[in-house]
Amino acid sequence: MTRSARDHLSVRNYGASHGSHDHGHFQILVGLDGVLELEVVGRGRRIAAGDGCVVPPGERHDFEARSGACCLVLDSHAEDWVHVVPCSPPPAALALARYLARACGADLPRAQQLGPGLLLEAWSTPPGSAAAPRRPRRSVDWSALARWALDQGPRATVADLANRAHLSAAQLAARCRDEHGQSTQQWLRDLRLAKARTLRTQGLSVADIAHRIGYRSPSALTAALRRRAG
């Protein structure tokens, strides 16, 4: 189980004002009071007291609570959340979430330190089971994915890569970190820079290469290549 020092627990109140955003980490919500209406990439969810939701990185979500709502919110960079079935928390996790909500109000630093990992463990472990079953991993043909991304030129996005690999963006991100030690965006950037170096040896101008692989200007491409070489 991995946890980042950047993981953060808080209690948040939501109102009737509509909100919409995405972020580069997992966001875990547990309903404490009221009802939060949530839509994650087009899929509707209703978070009432005792309900929960795991929002993967990069998935845009809209939210509002017409009569008000209060939730425990965990912003987490722990990769193991990708293995958690995104349904409401089991009883042990719900009881822990309620305690952590009280601890946030009491400003207890140990709860903030240990709570994120404990919540992941409690949510991942079914009642009566010693450990959560892991869903089998879908293999990624990185060579084929790289060829496809280069064929798409600057149009290819991280979301496109995930769709091509038949994975969610969060699953592909976790796989890329495990197998390449970098984010999906970094992998795609390095792939394009390697292509740029190849095209440069073939005599293409920097301006032409920048246009082909999606850099905003020749100077931006040149700077990126220098940073990569350094």
Secondary structure in CASP SS format (residue, H / E / C, confidence):
PFRMAT SS
TARGET T0000
AUTHOR 0000-0000-0000
METHOD secondary structure of the structure
MODEL  1
M C 1.00
T C 1.00
R C 1.00
S C 1.00
A C 1.00
R C 1.00
D C 1.00
H E 1.00
L E 1.00
S E 1.00
V E 1.00
R E 1.00
N E 1.00
Y E 1.00
G C 1.00
A C 1.00
S C 1.00
H C 1.00
G E 1.00
S E 1.00
H E 1.00
D C 1.00
H C 1.00
G C 1.00
H C 1.00
F E 1.00
Q E 1.00
I E 1.00
L E 1.00
V E 1.00
G E 1.00
L E 1.00
D E 1.00
G E 1.00
V C 1.00
L E 1.00
E E 1.00
L E 1.00
E E 1.00
V E 1.00
V C 1.00
G C 1.00
R E 1.00
G E 1.00
R E 1.00
R E 1.00
I E 1.00
A C 1.00
A C 1.00
G C 1.00
D C 1.00
G E 1.00
C E 1.00
V E 1.00
V E 1.00
P C 1.00
P C 1.00
G C 1.00
E C 1.00
R C 1.00
H E 1.00
D E 1.00
F E 1.00
E E 1.00
A C 1.00
R C 1.00
S C 1.00
G C 1.00
A E 1.00
C E 1.00
C E 1.00
L E 1.00
V E 1.00
L E 1.00
D E 1.00
S E 1.00
H C 1.00
A C 1.00
E H 1.00
D H 1.00
W H 1.00
V H 1.00
H H 1.00
V C 1.00
V C 1.00
P C 1.00
C C 1.00
S C 1.00
P C 1.00
P C 1.00
P H 1.00
A H 1.00
A H 1.00
L H 1.00
A H 1.00
L H 1.00
A H 1.00
R H 1.00
Y H 1.00
L H 1.00
A H 1.00
R H 1.00
A H 1.00
C H 1.00
G H 1.00
A H 1.00
D C 1.00
L C 1.00
P H 1.00
R H 1.00
A H 1.00
Q H 1.00
Q H 1.00
L H 1.00
G H 1.00
P H 1.00
G H 1.00
L H 1.00
L H 1.00
L H 1.00
E H 1.00
A H 1.00
W H 1.00
S H 1.00
T C 1.00
P C 1.00
P C 1.00
G C 1.00
S C 1.00
A C 1.00
A C 1.00
A C 1.00
P C 1.00
R C 1.00
R C 1.00
P C 1.00
R C 1.00
R C 1.00
S C 1.00
V C 1.00
D C 1.00
W H 1.00
S H 1.00
A H 1.00
L H 1.00
A H 1.00
R H 1.00
W H 1.00
A H 1.00
L H 1.00
D H 1.00
Q H 1.00
G H 1.00
P H 1.00
R H 1.00
A C 1.00
T C 1.00
V H 1.00
A H 1.00
D H 1.00
L H 1.00
A H 1.00
N H 1.00
R H 1.00
A C 1.00
H C 1.00
L C 1.00
S C 1.00
A H 1.00
A H 1.00
Q H 1.00
L H 1.00
A H 1.00
A H 1.00
R H 1.00
C H 1.00
R H 1.00
D H 1.00
E H 1.00
H H 1.00
G C 1.00
Q C 1.00
S C 1.00
T H 1.00
Q H 1.00
Q H 1.00
W H 1.00
L H 1.00
R H 1.00
D H 1.00
L H 1.00
R H 1.00
L H 1.00
A H 1.00
K H 1.00
A H 1.00
R H 1.00
T H 1.00
L H 1.00
R H 1.00
T H 1.00
Q C 1.00
G C 1.00
L C 1.00
S C 1.00
V H 1.00
A H 1.00
D H 1.00
I H 1.00
A H 1.00
H H 1.00
R H 1.00
I H 1.00
G C 1.00
Y C 1.00
R C 1.00
S C 1.00
P H 1.00
S H 1.00
A H 1.00
L H 1.00
T H 1.00
A H 1.00
A H 1.00
L H 1.00
R H 1.00
R H 1.00
R H 1.00
A H 1.00
G C 1.00
END
